[in-house]
Each structure stands twice: as structure tokens, then as C-alpha cells.
Amino acid sequence: MVTIRLRRTGKRNAACHRIVVADSRSPRDGRFIEIIGVYDPRHNSEKIDLERVDYWIPRGAQPSETVSAIIKRARAAAQAAPAAEKPAEA
């Protein structure tokens, strides 16, 4: 089974994570199929490629709980951004 999960990077006590698509049998920081984003909990920054998420989920990839929350926040931000970008018509 394929999962979308976090892969820990960074120094000790200063973790940073990559959001990866990996086989569920591979170790947490082991082999992966594709990197689709990054998550830094210390700076509250996250970036995820929603097009790649939309590619993998229909093919059976299961996101972890944390990654599901990141995807949900990214989709909400993506829907709010186009509304803010529209110029005001006068």
C-alpha cells in the first residue's frame, strides 16, 4: 500500500519534514517514491503540491493524519487566494 506521510529531516531538536509518497512497508526516513512538499513545524510553514496529491489519492495512496490536515489547510488557502487576487471593479 502507498502512503503519503512525513519524512523527518533537520538537526536534533530542530526537526523539519518532507511530505513524501512512500510504500507503507519502507522505514519512516527510508526509501520513498516522490517528494510532494515540505512542512516546518517550528516556523509554521508548509508547502504541498496539490496537483500531485490529486494524482496519488485516486491511485490508492492513503495520507497520514498530519498530512491530511496539511492538505485540508492548503486547499482552504488555495480557494481563498483566488478570491483575494481578483481586482476590484470600479
C-alpha positions in Angstrom: 0.0 0.0 0.0 1.2 3.5 -0.8 1.0 6.2 1.9 1.6 10.0 1.9 3.5 10.8 5.1 6.2 12.9 6.7 9.9 12.1 6.4 11.9 13.7 9.2 14.9 15.9 8.2 16.8 18.5 10.1 19.0 18.5 13.2 18.3 17.0 16.6 15.7 19.1 18.4 15.2 21.1 15.2 13.0 18.9 13.1 11.8 19.7 9.6 9.8 17.3 7.5 9.4 16.4 3.8 6.0 15.2 2.6 6.6 12.1 0.6 4.8 9.4 -1.2 6.2 6.0 0.0 5.5 2.4 0.3 3.9 1.7 3.7 6.5 -1.0 4.4 9.5 1.2 4.0 11.0 2.9 7.1 10.0 6.4 8.1 13.2 8.0 6.8 13.9 5.3 4.2 13.1 4.8 0.6 10.3 6.9 -1.0 8.6 7.3 -4.4 8.3 11.1 -4.7 8.7 14.3 -2.6 5.5 16.4 -2.9 6.0 19.0 -0.2 7.7 20.3 2.9 6.5 21.0 6.5 8.4 23.0 9.1 6.5 23.0 12.4 9.0 25.4 14.1 8.2 28.2 11.6 4.6 27.2 10.9 5.4 26.9 7.2 4.1 24.3 4.9 4.1 23.8 1.1 2.5 21.0 -0.7 1.9 20.3 -4.4 -1.9 19.7 -4.6 -1.7 18.5 -8.2 0.5 15.6 -7.1 -1.8 14.9 -4.2 -4.7 14.7 -6.6 -2.7 12.4 -8.8 -1.8 9.9 -6.0 -5.0 9.7 -3.9 -7.2 8.2 -6.7 -4.4 5.6 -7.2 -4.8 4.3 -3.7 -2.4 6.5 -1.7 -3.6 7.0 1.9 -2.4 10.2 3.6 -1.5 10.1 7.3 -3.5 12.1 9.8 -1.0 15.0 9.9 -0.7 15.1 6.1 -4.5 15.1 5.8 -4.6 18.2 8.0 -1.9 19.9 5.9 -3.8 19.1 2.7 -7.0 20.4 4.1 -5.3 23.7 5.1 -3.6 24.0 1.7 -6.9 23.5 -0.1 -8.6 26.2 2.1 -5.8 28.6 1.3 -5.9 27.8 -2.4 -9.6 28.6 -2.5 -9.2 31.8 -0.5 -6.3 33.1 -2.7 -8.1 33.4 -6.0 -10.9 35.5 -4.3 -8.2 37.9 -2.9 -6.4 38.2 -6.2 -9.4 39.4 -8.2 -9.1 43.2 -8.8 -11.9 45.4 -7.6 -14.1 46.6 -10.5 -14.8 50.3 -10.3 
